[in-house]
Amino acid sequence: MKFLRPAVLTLSLFILAPMASAQFGGKAGFSEAFKPDLLPRDMTMIVETLKLEDWQRPIVQSLLQDYQDSFKTGTDALKEKMVESAKQQKNGGAKNMRGLLEPIQNWLPEKARLFEDLMSSIQSQLGPNQKERWPKFERAVRRARSLDDSDLSGEGVDLIAILQQMQLQPTIWEAAQSAVDQYEIALDAALIARDAQITALLPKFSDAMENMDLQTGGTLQSQIMVVRVVVRDLQDDAIEKITLALPAPYAQDFRTRALSQGYREVFQSDPLSNFFAAVLNLNDLTAEQKTAIQSAQTTWDGAFSALQLKMLDTTRSEEPQKAKRKTISNAAKKAAKDGTTPPEVPPDLMIPLRNEKNKLVQDTRESVLKLLSEDQTDRLAAGVPGVRPPPPSTTPGMYQNAGKPKNKSDAKKPAPGPGSDGEAPPAPPEGAQGGANTPGTVE
């Protein structure tokens, strides 16, 4: 069993910091030490933003590779120091957190120096016109590395990347250029302020984590949440401004993409769109049935849209409180363990809305099924080819990619599932294969 110990020890080091920060209800930022500020995949962004010439590209690519090699050497040494620090500590637990985190704090200045050297080397290869684009390039780099460190819905969405994905014509870009430029500069300033606040609080976080001081940790996390809300609100405001600047139909396409990426749970795809399409595709519907089904669909569309707005408003107001709620929850657990009176944990107001959504899906679906004959219901449940939903009539690309994660960190944030803090499980998409059974609802 001895050969397992180094692997277990190393694994514990990289689990320990995130677990400890989670005790305070949010991210503490320590994972940034192991993330390069530029990656090989960013070469495309470098070329496009700086308009590199063909002869410049291999030079910059070589500089980027040298940076990657130096960064890996540095992080490998950091891991070894953390392992050695852990070995020297005879007692585990939170009281040893300072010793484990000290190598990270010592590495951060070197990490910053490597990045500054890379940026200086790239800049030295540029001509006069390219150097004029340098501030824009710096902002693009900051977006690429800072938006990943997001803890609120809507905080980490890159609206410029969304516009680029839409492949707009130059004339359409021109219509929104002023709003985009204002967004780019304002977001950059907000990210700088947010990251500076987080960096300044990291030493205090280390002390709180070492002492498992939940109250101080919660206070620090609340201070960080203030600057995160500033970024989130700026993003929300920019979505509306850019939407107003774009002509139809691009305006609604952009807004749908932006909100779906920023607020993934709220703007999940319509859970009954395929169901209604399949029902209305039944070839033996009577005129009365069709009218009643279409009326039910209209009612559903209005109710679902209204519920999404309620969920959006609640998400915006509730998420900034999650650090405080997590701190109180941990204090309540500790009090229960110690046999003292636990504090009252504030409720998560999203839970009743999730339940309401599930119930709305279930009630609507059952009301439509009651309009069908037994034979129609059986064919719908069996998935007969003739009653499958027709191809979507929406503009290609308008919704298919709207909810996809733009980076790996987003991919690790699925919508809450069954049993998560007691909320109802999200209703699954309904389609031609759906029978009479529907998901249960937590009352």
Buried (B, 14 or more C-beta within 10 A) or exposed (E): EEEEEEEEEBEBBEEBBEEBBEBBBBBBBBBBBBBBBBBEEBBEBBBEBBEBEEEBEEBBBEBBEBBBEBBEEBBEEBBEBBBEBBEEEEEEEBEBBBBBBBBBBEBBEBBEEBBEBBBEBBBEBBEEEBEEBBEBBBBBBBBBBBBBBBBBBBBBBBBBBBBEBBEBEEEBBEBBEEBBEBBBEBBBEBBEEBBEBBEEBBEBBBBBBBBBBBEBBBBBBBBBBEBBBBBBBBBBEBBEBBBEBBEEEBBEBBBBBBBBBBBBBBBBEBBBBBBBBBBBBBEEBEEEBBEBBEEBBEEBBEBBEEBBEBBBEBBBEBBBBBBBBBBBBBBBEEEEEEEEEBEEBEEBBBBBBBBBBBBBBBBBBEBBBEBBEEEBBEBBBEBEEEBBBEEEEEEEEBBEBBBEBBBEBBEEEEEBEEEBEEBBBBBEBBBBEBEEEBBEBBE
